Amino acid sequence: MPKMKTNSSAKKRFSFTGSGKIKRKKAYKRHILTKKEKDRKRQLGKDAIVSKEDLGNVKLLLAIGK
C-alpha cells in the first residue's frame, strides 16, 4: 500500500506547537471589519488549538498517525 498524501490546503492552514498540538487560525477576520468591535478583531487575530472533535479529521488530512 502506498503512503497517504498530505492534503495541500491543510498543510498551509495548520501548524504544530512545540508540545505537538495542532494550531489553526480563527475565521471572520478577512472582510467587513468596520462593524466588528476592536476587542473582537484582536482576539480573532490570535491562533487557536484544534478541538479534540476535529483532531481526527485534521490528522487524516495531514496524513499523520493517530
N, CA, C, O and CB atoms as a CASP TS submission, in Angstrom:
PFRMAT TS
TARGET T0000
AUTHOR 0000-0000-0000
METHOD Language model
MODEL 1
PARENT N/A
ATOM      1  N   MET     1       0.849  -1.187   0.000  1.00  0.00           N
ATOM      2  CA  MET     1       0.000   0.000   0.000  1.00  0.00           C
ATOM      3  C   MET     1       0.893   1.248   0.000  1.00  0.00           C
ATOM      4  O   MET     1       1.815   1.339   0.810  1.00  0.00           O
ATOM      5  CB  MET     1      -0.965  -0.001   1.235  1.00  0.00           C
ATOM      6  N   PRO     2       0.635   2.205  -0.891  1.00  0.00           N
ATOM      7  CA  PRO     2       1.480   3.406  -0.941  1.00  0.00           C
ATOM      8  C   PRO     2       1.199   4.340   0.239  1.00  0.00           C
ATOM      9  O   PRO     2       0.181   4.229   0.923  1.00  0.00           O
ATOM     10  CB  PRO     2       1.260   4.157  -2.264  1.00  0.00           C
ATOM     11  N   LYS     3       2.132   5.256   0.447  1.00  0.00           N
ATOM     12  CA  LYS     3       1.962   6.237   1.511  1.00  0.00           C
ATOM     13  C   LYS     3       0.777   7.142   1.187  1.00  0.00           C
ATOM     14  O   LYS     3       0.458   7.377   0.021  1.00  0.00           O
ATOM     15  CB  LYS     3       3.253   7.073   1.702  1.00  0.00           C
ATOM     16  N   MET     4       0.129   7.647   2.244  1.00  0.00           N
ATOM     17  CA  MET     4      -1.000   8.557   2.056  1.00  0.00           C
ATOM     18  C   MET     4      -0.472   9.971   1.814  1.00  0.00           C
ATOM     19  O   MET     4       0.447  10.416   2.502  1.00  0.00           O
ATOM     20  CB  MET     4      -1.953   8.526   3.292  1.00  0.00           C
ATOM     21  N   LYS     5      -1.043  10.672   0.849  1.00  0.00           N
ATOM     22  CA  LYS     5      -0.595  12.017   0.535  1.00  0.00           C
ATOM     23  C   LYS     5      -1.183  13.027   1.522  1.00  0.00           C
ATOM     24  O   LYS     5      -2.321  12.890   1.972  1.00  0.00           O
ATOM     25  CB  LYS     5      -0.981  12.386  -0.902  1.00  0.00           C
ATOM     26  N   THR     6      -0.387  14.033   1.844  1.00  0.00           N
ATOM     27  CA  THR     6      -0.846  15.150   2.662  1.00  0.00           C
ATOM     28  C   THR     6      -1.717  16.055   1.810  1.00  0.00           C
ATOM     29  O   THR     6      -1.391  16.333   0.656  1.00  0.00           O
ATOM     30  CB  THR     6       0.350  15.938   3.263  1.00  0.00           C
ATOM     31  N   ASN     7      -2.825  16.514   2.377  1.00  0.00           N
ATOM     32  CA  ASN     7      -3.695  17.455   1.680  1.00  0.00           C
ATOM     33  C   ASN     7      -2.983  18.805   1.604  1.00  0.00           C
ATOM     34  O   ASN     7      -2.592  19.360   2.631  1.00  0.00           O
ATOM     35  CB  ASN     7      -5.081  17.586   2.402  1.00  0.00           C
ATOM     36  N   SER     8      -2.813  19.335   0.387  1.00  0.00           N
ATOM     37  CA  SER     8      -2.016  20.550   0.190  1.00  0.00           C
ATOM     38  C   SER     8      -2.618  21.773   0.872  1.00  0.00           C
ATOM     39  O   SER     8      -1.886  22.610   1.402  1.00  0.00           O
ATOM     40  CB  SER     8      -1.861  20.827  -1.286  1.00  0.00           C
ATOM     41  N   SER     9      -3.934  21.883   0.862  1.00  0.00           N
ATOM     42  CA  SER     9      -4.547  23.044   1.505  1.00  0.00           C
ATOM     43  C   SER     9      -4.432  22.949   3.023  1.00  0.00           C
ATOM     44  O   SER     9      -4.305  23.969   3.701  1.00  0.00           O
ATOM     45  CB  SER     9      -6.021  23.169   1.094  1.00  0.00           C
ATOM     46  N   ALA    10      -4.474  21.733   3.558  1.00  0.00           N
ATOM     47  CA  ALA    10      -4.383  21.556   5.008  1.00  0.00           C
ATOM     48  C   ALA    10      -2.990  21.887   5.520  1.00  0.00           C
ATOM     49  O   ALA    10      -2.854  22.464   6.599  1.00  0.00           O
ATOM     50  CB  ALA    10      -4.753  20.128   5.393  1.00  0.00           C
ATOM     51  N   LYS    11      -1.956  21.533   4.771  1.00  0.00           N
ATOM     52  CA  LYS    11      -0.604  21.799   5.261  1.00  0.00           C
ATOM     53  C   LYS    11      -0.298  23.294   5.281  1.00  0.00           C
ATOM     54  O   LYS    11       0.613  23.730   5.985  1.00  0.00           O
ATOM     55  CB  LYS    11       0.423  21.070   4.400  1.00  0.00           C
ATOM     56  N   LYS    12      -1.055  24.086   4.509  1.00  0.00           N
ATOM     57  CA  LYS    12      -0.890  25.534   4.549  1.00  0.00           C
ATOM     58  C   LYS    12      -1.677  26.166   5.698  1.00  0.00           C
ATOM     59  O   LYS    12      -1.337  27.259   6.150  1.00  0.00           O
ATOM     60  CB  LYS    12      -1.326  26.144   3.226  1.00  0.00           C
ATOM     61  N   ARG    13      -2.726  25.487   6.173  1.00  0.00           N
ATOM     62  CA  ARG    13      -3.624  26.069   7.168  1.00  0.00           C
ATOM     63  C   ARG    13      -3.309  25.678   8.602  1.00  0.00           C
ATOM     64  O   ARG    13      -3.711  26.379   9.531  1.00  0.00           O
ATOM     65  CB  ARG    13      -5.017  25.677   6.860  1.00  0.00           C
ATOM     66  N   PHE    14      -2.606  24.583   8.800  1.00  0.00           N
ATOM     67  CA  PHE    14      -2.341  24.095  10.149  1.00  0.00           C
ATOM     68  C   PHE    14      -0.850  24.038  10.411  1.00  0.00           C
ATOM     69  O   PHE    14      -0.055  23.813   9.499  1.00  0.00           O
ATOM     70  CB  PHE    14      -2.966  22.718  10.359  1.00  0.00           C
ATOM     71  N   SER    15      -0.470  24.248  11.690  1.00  0.00           N
ATOM     72  CA  SER    15       0.920  24.089  12.098  1.00  0.00           C
ATOM     73  C   SER    15       0.937  23.468  13.484  1.00  0.00           C
ATOM     74  O   SER    15      -0.097  23.368  14.144  1.00  0.00           O
ATOM     75  CB  SER    15       1.681  25.453  12.080  1.00  0.00           C
ATOM     76  N   PHE    16       2.109  23.057  13.916  1.00  0.00           N
ATOM     77  CA  PHE    16       2.241  22.355  15.188  1.00  0.00           C
ATOM     78  C   PHE    16       2.877  23.238  16.247  1.00  0.00           C
ATOM     79  O   PHE    16       3.738  24.066  15.946  1.00  0.00           O
ATOM     80  CB  PHE    16       3.059  21.090  15.009  1.00  0.00           C
ATOM     81  N   THR    17       2.446  23.055  17.492  1.00  0.00           N
ATOM     82  CA  THR    17       3.090  23.714  18.610  1.00  0.00           C
ATOM     83  C   THR    17       4.277  22.863  19.040  1.00  0.00           C
ATOM     84  O   THR    17       4.479  21.763  18.526  1.00  0.00           O
ATOM     85  CB  THR    17       2.094  23.937  19.787  1.00  0.00           C
ATOM     86  N   GLY    18       5.052  23.368  19.973  1.00  0.00           N
ATOM     87  CA  GLY    18       6.199  22.618  20.461  1.00  0.00           C
ATOM     88  C   GLY    18       5.802  21.342  21.170  1.00  0.00           C
ATOM     89  O   GLY    18       6.552  20.366  21.158  1.00  0.00           O
ATOM     90  N   SER    19       4.627  21.336  21.790  1.00  0.00           N
ATOM     91  CA  SER    19       4.177  20.152  22.522  1.00  0.00           C
ATOM     92  C   SER    19       3.415  19.173  21.636  1.00  0.00           C
ATOM     93  O   SER    19       2.956  18.136  22.115  1.00  0.00           O
ATOM     94  CB  SER    19       3.303  20.567  23.687  1.00  0.00           C
ATOM     95  N   GLY    20       3.273  19.491  20.338  1.00  0.00           N
ATOM     96  CA  GLY    20       2.645  18.565  19.409  1.00  0.00           C
ATOM     97  C   GLY    20       1.178  18.825  19.117  1.00  0.00           C
ATOM     98  O   GLY    20       0.568  18.091  18.340  1.00  0.00           O
ATOM     99  N   LYS    21       0.596  19.859  19.724  1.00  0.00           N
ATOM    100  CA  LYS    21      -0.790  20.199  19.410  1.00  0.00           C
ATOM    101  C   LYS    21      -0.840  20.872  18.040  1.00  0.00           C
ATOM    102  O   LYS    21       0.180  21.341  17.535  1.00  0.00           O
ATOM    103  CB  LYS    21      -1.402  21.127  20.507  1.00  0.00           C
ATOM    104  N   ILE    22      -2.028  20.915  17.446  1.00  0.00           N
ATOM    105  CA  ILE    22      -2.172  21.495  16.111  1.00  0.00           C
ATOM    106  C   ILE    22      -2.843  22.858  16.237  1.00  0.00           C
ATOM    107  O   ILE    22      -3.913  22.984  16.832  1.00  0.00           O
ATOM    108  CB  ILE    22      -2.994  20.555  15.172  1.00  0.00           C
ATOM    109  N   LYS    23      -2.190  23.887  15.661  1.00  0.00           N
ATOM    110  CA  LYS    23      -2.703  25.246  15.687  1.00  0.00           C
ATOM    111  C   LYS    23      -3.488  25.537  14.417  1.00  0.00           C
ATOM    112  O   LYS    23      -3.254  24.940  13.366  1.00  0.00           O
ATOM    113  CB  LYS    23      -1.560  26.254  15.854  1.00  0.00           C
ATOM    114  N   ARG    24      -4.438  26.481  14.544  1.00  0.00           N
ATOM    115  CA  ARG    24      -5.217  26.932  13.395  1.00  0.00           C
ATOM    116  C   ARG    24      -5.481  28.422  13.554  1.00  0.00           C
ATOM    117  O   ARG    24      -5.333  28.976  14.643  1.00  0.00           O
ATOM    118  CB  ARG    24      -6.556  26.133  13.264  1.00  0.00           C
ATOM    119  N   LYS    25      -5.868  29.054  12.478  1.00  0.00           N
ATOM    120  CA  LYS    25      -6.277  30.461  12.523  1.00  0.00           C
ATOM    121  C   LYS    25      -7.774  30.534  12.778  1.00  0.00           C
ATOM    122  O   LYS    25      -8.503  29.579  12.512  1.00  0.00           O
ATOM    123  CB  LYS    25      -5.907  31.199  11.200  1.00  0.00           C
ATOM    124  N   LYS    26      -8.228  31.665  13.292  1.00  0.00           N
ATOM    125  CA  LYS    26      -9.662  31.859  13.519  1.00  0.00           C
ATOM    126  C   LYS    26     -10.316  32.470  12.280  1.00  0.00           C
ATOM    127  O   LYS    26      -9.661  33.143  11.484  1.00  0.00           O
ATOM    128  CB  LYS    26      -9.902  32.760  14.753  1.00  0.00           C
ATOM    129  N   ALA    27     -11.598  32.227  12.135  1.00  0.00           N
ATOM    130  CA  ALA    27     -12.359  32.728  10.993  1.00  0.00           C
ATOM    131  C   ALA    27     -12.890  34.138  11.278  1.00  0.00           C
ATOM    132  O   ALA    27     -12.769  34.639  12.396  1.00  0.00           O
ATOM    133  CB  ALA    27     -13.526  31.770  10.662  1.00  0.00           C
ATOM    134  N   TYR    28     -13.466  34.758  10.279  1.00  0.00           N
ATOM    135  CA  TYR    28     -14.171  36.055  10.366  1.00  0.00           C
ATOM    136  C   TYR    28     -13.241  37.247  10.563  1.00  0.00           C
ATOM    137  O   TYR    28     -13.642  38.222  11.199  1.00  0.00           O
ATOM    138  CB  TYR    28     -15.162  36.018  11.502  1.00  0.00           C
ATOM    139  N   LYS    29     -12.030  37.210  10.047  1.00  0.00           N
ATOM    140  CA  LYS    29     -11.140  38.366  10.150  1.00  0.00           C
ATOM    141  C   LYS    29     -10.682  38.815   8.763  1.00  0.00           C
ATOM    142  O   LYS    29      -9.641  39.463   8.651  1.00  0.00           O
ATOM    143  CB  LYS    29      -9.922  38.034  11.036  1.00  0.00           C
ATOM    144  N   ARG    30     -11.422  38.492   7.710  1.00  0.00           N
ATOM    145  CA  ARG    30     -10.982  38.807   6.352  1.00  0.00           C
ATOM    146  C   ARG    30     -11.588  40.108   5.815  1.00  0.00           C
ATOM    147  O   ARG    30     -10.877  40.919   5.221  1.00  0.00           O
ATOM    148  CB  ARG    30     -11.334  37.664   5.426  1.00  0.00           C
ATOM    149  N   HIS    31     -12.871  40.310   6.014  1.00  0.00           N
ATOM    150  CA  HIS    31     -13.517  41.491   5.445  1.00  0.00           C
ATOM    151  C   HIS    31     -14.702  41.865   6.323  1.00  0.00           C
ATOM    152  O   HIS    31     -15.034  41.156   7.272  1.00  0.00           O
ATOM    153  CB  HIS    31     -13.971  41.236   3.972  1.00  0.00           C
ATOM    154  N   ILE    32     -15.339  42.992   5.994  1.00  0.00           N
ATOM    155  CA  ILE    32     -16.431  43.579   6.784  1.00  0.00           C
ATOM    156  C   ILE    32     -15.978  43.743   8.233  1.00  0.00           C
ATOM    157  O   ILE    32     -16.623  43.254   9.161  1.00  0.00           O
ATOM    158  CB  ILE    32     -17.716  42.692   6.709  1.00  0.00           C
ATOM    159  N   LEU    33     -14.856  44.442   8.407  1.00  0.00           N
ATOM    160  CA  LEU    33     -14.280  44.603   9.741  1.00  0.00           C
ATOM    161  C   LEU    33     -14.758  45.872  10.437  1.00  0.00           C
ATOM    162  O   LEU    33     -14.514  46.047  11.631  1.00  0.00           O
ATOM    163  CB  LEU    33     -12.774  44.612   9.653  1.00  0.00           C
ATOM    164  N   THR    34     -15.430  46.755   9.715  1.00  0.00           N
ATOM    165  CA  THR    34     -15.816  48.033  10.312  1.00  0.00           C
ATOM    166  C   THR    34     -16.887  47.867  11.383  1.00  0.00           C
ATOM    167  O   THR    34     -16.924  48.634  12.345  1.00  0.00           O
ATOM    168  CB  THR    34     -16.311  48.981   9.238  1.00  0.00           C
ATOM    169  N   LYS    35     -17.752  46.880  11.226  1.00  0.00           N
ATOM    170  CA  LYS    35     -18.829  46.690  12.203  1.00  0.00           C
ATOM    171  C   LYS    35     -18.419  45.819  13.385  1.00  0.00           C
ATOM    172  O   LYS    35     -19.188  45.668  14.334  1.00  0.00           O
ATOM    173  CB  LYS    35     -20.027  46.077  11.528  1.00  0.00           C
ATOM    174  N   LYS    36     -17.233  45.252  13.342  1.00  0.00           N
ATOM    175  CA  LYS    36     -16.782  44.380  14.431  1.00  0.00           C
ATOM    176  C   LYS    36     -16.012  45.187  15.461  1.00  0.00           C
ATOM    177  O   LYS    36     -15.278  46.115  15.119  1.00  0.00           O
ATOM    178  CB  LYS    36     -15.907  43.230  13.889  1.00  0.00           C
ATOM    179  N   GLU    37     -16.183  44.830  16.712  1.00  0.00           N
ATOM    180  CA  GLU    37     -15.526  45.549  17.805  1.00  0.00           C
ATOM    181  C   GLU    37     -14.015  45.349  17.759  1.00  0.00           C
ATOM    182  O   GLU    37     -13.525  44.331  17.270  1.00  0.00           O
ATOM    183  CB  GLU    37     -16.078  45.084  19.161  1.00  0.00           C
ATOM    184  N   LYS    38     -13.285  46.335  18.275  1.00  0.00           N
ATOM    185  CA  LYS    38     -11.826  46.286  18.283  1.00  0.00           C
ATOM    186  C   LYS    38     -11.311  45.082  19.071  1.00  0.00           C
ATOM    187  O   LYS    38     -10.368  44.411  18.650  1.00  0.00           O
ATOM    188  CB  LYS    38     -11.260  47.576  18.872  1.00  0.00           C
ATOM    189  N   ASP    39     -11.938  44.817  20.216  1.00  0.00           N
ATOM    190  CA  ASP    39     -11.507  43.685  21.052  1.00  0.00           C
ATOM    191  C   ASP    39     -11.747  42.355  20.345  1.00  0.00           C
ATOM    192  O   ASP    39     -10.933  41.437  20.442  1.00  0.00           O
ATOM    193  CB  ASP    39     -12.248  43.700  22.402  1.00  0.00           C
ATOM    194  N   ARG    40     -12.864  42.259  19.636  1.00  0.00           N
ATOM    195  CA  ARG    40     -13.183  41.030  18.913  1.00  0.00           C
ATOM    196  C   ARG    40     -12.168  40.780  17.800  1.00  0.00           C
ATOM    197  O   ARG    40     -11.717  39.652  17.606  1.00  0.00           O
ATOM    198  CB  ARG    40     -14.604  41.102  18.330  1.00  0.00           C
ATOM    199  N   LYS    41     -11.810  41.848  17.065  1.00  0.00           N
ATOM    200  CA  LYS    41     -10.842  41.705  15.985  1.00  0.00           C
ATOM    201  C   LYS    41      -9.473  41.309  16.521  1.00  0.00           C
ATOM    202  O   LYS    41      -8.757  40.542  15.877  1.00  0.00           O
ATOM    203  CB  LYS    41     -10.739  43.002  15.192  1.00  0.00           C
ATOM    204  N   ARG    42      -9.101  41.818  17.682  1.00  0.00           N
ATOM    205  CA  ARG    42      -7.825  41.465  18.284  1.00  0.00           C
ATOM    206  C   ARG    42      -7.800  39.985  18.660  1.00  0.00           C
ATOM    207  O   ARG    42      -6.795  39.304  18.454  1.00  0.00           O
ATOM    208  CB  ARG    42      -7.555  42.337  19.518  1.00  0.00           C
ATOM    209  N   GLN    43      -8.909  39.489  19.212  1.00  0.00           N
ATOM    210  CA  GLN    43      -8.981  38.065  19.575  1.00  0.00           C
ATOM    211  C   GLN    43      -8.969  37.171  18.341  1.00  0.00           C
ATOM    212  O   GLN    43      -8.389  36.085  18.363  1.00  0.00           O
ATOM    213  CB  GLN    43     -10.242  37.788  20.402  1.00  0.00           C
ATOM    214  N   LEU    44      -9.607  37.625  17.269  1.00  0.00           N
ATOM    215  CA  LEU    44      -9.649  36.823  16.038  1.00  0.00           C
ATOM    216  C   LEU    44      -8.282  36.710  15.375  1.00  0.00           C
ATOM    217  O   LEU    44      -8.051  35.794  14.586  1.00  0.00           O
ATOM    218  CB  LEU    44     -10.641  37.426  15.055  1.00  0.00           C
ATOM    219  N   GLY    45      -7.378  37.630  15.687  1.00  0.00           N
ATOM    220  CA  GLY    45      -6.043  37.578  15.112  1.00  0.00           C
ATOM    221  C   GLY    45      -5.157  36.533  15.743  1.00  0.00           C
ATOM    222  O   GLY    45      -4.130  36.174  15.168  1.00  0.00           O
ATOM    223  N   LYS    46      -5.522  36.032  16.910  1.00  0.00           N
ATOM    224  CA  LYS    46      -4.693  35.061  17.625  1.00  0.00           C
ATOM    225  C   LYS    46      -4.951  33.647  17.105  1.00  0.00           C
ATOM    226  O   LYS    46      -6.009  33.353  16.550  1.00  0.00           O
ATOM    227  CB  LYS    46      -4.965  35.131  19.141  1.00  0.00           C
ATOM    228  N   ASP    47      -3.962  32.789  17.300  1.00  0.00           N
ATOM    229  CA  ASP    47      -4.111  31.389  16.905  1.00  0.00           C
ATOM    230  C   ASP    47      -4.956  30.639  17.917  1.00  0.00           C
ATOM    231  O   ASP    47      -5.080  31.054  19.070  1.00  0.00           O
ATOM    232  CB  ASP    47      -2.739  30.716  16.757  1.00  0.00           C
ATOM    233  N   ALA    48      -5.539  29.527  17.474  1.00  0.00           N
ATOM    234  CA  ALA    48      -6.327  28.661  18.347  1.00  0.00           C
ATOM    235  C   ALA    48      -5.829  27.232  18.179  1.00  0.00           C
ATOM    236  O   ALA    48      -5.141  26.912  17.210  1.00  0.00           O
ATOM    237  CB  ALA    48      -7.855  28.767  18.027  1.00  0.00           C
ATOM    238  N   ILE    49      -6.182  26.385  19.125  1.00  0.00           N
ATOM    239  CA  ILE    49      -5.827  24.976  19.065  1.00  0.00           C
ATOM    240  C   ILE    49      -7.013  24.216  18.466  1.00  0.00           C
ATOM    241  O   ILE    49      -8.166  24.509  18.780  1.00  0.00           O
ATOM    242  CB  ILE    49      -5.449  24.420  20.487  1.00  0.00           C
ATOM    243  N   VAL    50      -6.725  23.248  17.611  1.00  0.00           N
ATOM    244  CA  VAL    50      -7.772  22.432  17.005  1.00  0.00           C
ATOM    245  C   VAL    50      -8.459  21.634  18.105  1.00  0.00           C
ATOM    246  O   VAL    50      -7.787  21.029  18.941  1.00  0.00           O
ATOM    247  CB  VAL    50      -7.189  21.486  15.906  1.00  0.00           C
ATOM    248  N   SER    51      -9.804  21.625  18.116  1.00  0.00           N
ATOM    249  CA  SER    51     -10.550  20.927  19.157  1.00  0.00           C
ATOM    250  C   SER    51     -10.405  19.420  19.009  1.00  0.00           C
ATOM    251  O   SER    51     -10.084  18.918  17.931  1.00  0.00           O
ATOM    252  CB  SER    51     -12.028  21.322  19.114  1.00  0.00           C
ATOM    253  N   LYS    52     -10.642  18.709  20.097  1.00  0.00           N
ATOM    254  CA  LYS    52     -10.470  17.246  20.066  1.00  0.00           C
ATOM    255  C   LYS    52     -11.481  16.584  19.138  1.00  0.00           C
ATOM    256  O   LYS    52     -11.214  15.501  18.619  1.00  0.00           O
ATOM    257  CB  LYS    52     -10.604  16.661  21.478  1.00  0.00           C
ATOM    258  N   GLU    53     -12.647  17.215  18.915  1.00  0.00           N
ATOM    259  CA  GLU    53     -13.642  16.660  17.994  1.00  0.00           C
ATOM    260  C   GLU    53     -13.142  16.687  16.550  1.00  0.00           C
ATOM    261  O   GLU    53     -13.437  15.779  15.774  1.00  0.00           O
ATOM    262  CB  GLU    53     -14.958  17.437  18.106  1.00  0.00           C
ATOM    263  N   ASP    54     -12.389  17.721  16.192  1.00  0.00           N
ATOM    264  CA  ASP    54     -11.905  17.872  14.823  1.00  0.00           C
ATOM    265  C   ASP    54     -10.522  17.275  14.606  1.00  0.00           C
ATOM    266  O   ASP    54     -10.055  17.182  13.471  1.00  0.00           O
ATOM    267  CB  ASP    54     -11.882  19.322  14.453  1.00  0.00           C
ATOM    268  N   LEU    55      -9.871  16.872  15.683  1.00  0.00           N
ATOM    269  CA  LEU    55      -8.480  16.438  15.606  1.00  0.00           C
ATOM    270  C   LEU    55      -8.287  15.246  14.672  1.00  0.00           C
ATOM    271  O   LEU    55      -7.313  15.210  13.921  1.00  0.00           O
ATOM    272  CB  LEU    55      -7.977  16.087  16.985  1.00  0.00           C
ATOM    273  N   GLY    56      -9.192  14.275  14.703  1.00  0.00           N
ATOM    274  CA  GLY    56      -9.060  13.103  13.848  1.00  0.00           C
ATOM    275  C   GLY    56      -9.098  13.434  12.379  1.00  0.00           C
ATOM    276  O   GLY    56      -8.303  12.914  11.596  1.00  0.00           O
ATOM    277  N   ASN    57     -10.042  14.319  11.989  1.00  0.00           N
ATOM    278  CA  ASN    57     -10.155  14.712  10.590  1.00  0.00           C
ATOM    279  C   ASN    57      -8.927  15.499  10.124  1.00  0.00           C
ATOM    280  O   ASN    57      -8.459  15.315   9.001  1.00  0.00           O
ATOM    281  CB  ASN    57     -11.417  15.541  10.380  1.00  0.00           C
ATOM    282  N   VAL    58      -8.412  16.370  10.984  1.00  0.00           N
ATOM    283  CA  VAL    58      -7.245  17.166  10.624  1.00  0.00           C
ATOM    284  C   VAL    58      -6.027  16.256  10.470  1.00  0.00           C
ATOM    285  O   VAL    58      -5.222  16.446   9.559  1.00  0.00           O
ATOM    286  CB  VAL    58      -6.977  18.261  11.685  1.00  0.00           C
ATOM    287  N   LYS    59      -5.893  15.274  11.355  1.00  0.00           N
ATOM    288  CA  LYS    59      -4.766  14.353  11.255  1.00  0.00           C
ATOM    289  C   LYS    59      -4.846  13.517   9.980  1.00  0.00           C
ATOM    290  O   LYS    59      -3.820  13.196   9.380  1.00  0.00           O
ATOM    291  CB  LYS    59      -4.718  13.440  12.479  1.00  0.00           C
ATOM    292  N   LEU    60      -6.056  13.166   9.569  1.00  0.00           N
ATOM    293  CA  LEU    60      -6.214  12.447   8.293  1.00  0.00           C
ATOM    294  C   LEU    60      -5.760  13.311   7.128  1.00  0.00           C
ATOM    295  O   LEU    60      -5.081  12.825   6.224  1.00  0.00           O
ATOM    296  CB  LEU    60      -7.680  12.016   8.087  1.00  0.00           C
ATOM    297  N   LEU    61      -6.128  14.587   7.139  1.00  0.00           N
ATOM    298  CA  LEU    61      -5.735  15.491   6.070  1.00  0.00           C
ATOM    299  C   LEU    61      -4.223  15.686   6.031  1.00  0.00           C
ATOM    300  O   LEU    61      -3.629  15.794   4.958  1.00  0.00           O
ATOM    301  CB  LEU    61      -6.431  16.831   6.236  1.00  0.00           C
ATOM    302  N   LEU    62      -3.601  15.730   7.222  1.00  0.00           N
ATOM    303  CA  LEU    62      -2.159  15.931   7.288  1.00  0.00           C
ATOM    304  C   LEU    62      -1.384  14.619   7.160  1.00  0.00           C
ATOM    305  O   LEU    62      -0.153  14.624   7.153  1.00  0.00           O
ATOM    306  CB  LEU    62      -1.796  16.615   8.588  1.00  0.00           C
ATOM    307  N   ALA    63      -2.104  13.495   7.058  1.00  0.00           N
ATOM    308  CA  ALA    63      -1.514  12.162   6.880  1.00  0.00           C
ATOM    309  C   ALA    63      -0.532  11.820   7.983  1.00  0.00           C
ATOM    310  O   ALA    63       0.566  11.323   7.732  1.00  0.00           O
ATOM    311  CB  ALA    63      -0.819  12.071   5.538  1.00  0.00           C
ATOM    312  N   ILE    64      -0.960  12.105   9.239  1.00  0.00           N
ATOM    313  CA  ILE    64      -0.140  11.707  10.386  1.00  0.00           C
ATOM    314  C   ILE    64      -0.903  10.671  11.186  1.00  0.00           C
ATOM    315  O   ILE    64      -2.134  10.647  11.171  1.00  0.00           O
ATOM    316  CB  ILE    64       0.230  12.934  11.277  1.00  0.00           C
ATOM    317  N   GLY    65      -0.180   9.824  11.877  1.00  0.00           N
ATOM    318  CA  GLY    65      -0.815   8.745  12.633  1.00  0.00           C
ATOM    319  C   GLY    65      -1.606   9.262  13.806  1.00  0.00           C
ATOM    320  O   GLY    65      -1.389  10.381  14.269  1.00  0.00           O
ATOM    321  N   LYS    66      -2.538   8.435  14.296  1.00  0.00           N
ATOM    322  CA  LYS    66      -3.368   8.826  15.437  1.00  0.00           C
ATOM    323  C   LYS    66      -2.666   8.578  16.676  1.00  0.00           C
ATOM    324  O   LYS    66      -3.200   8.843  17.753  1.00  0.00           O
ATOM    325  CB  LYS    66      -4.668   8.116  15.456  1.00  0.00           C
TER
END
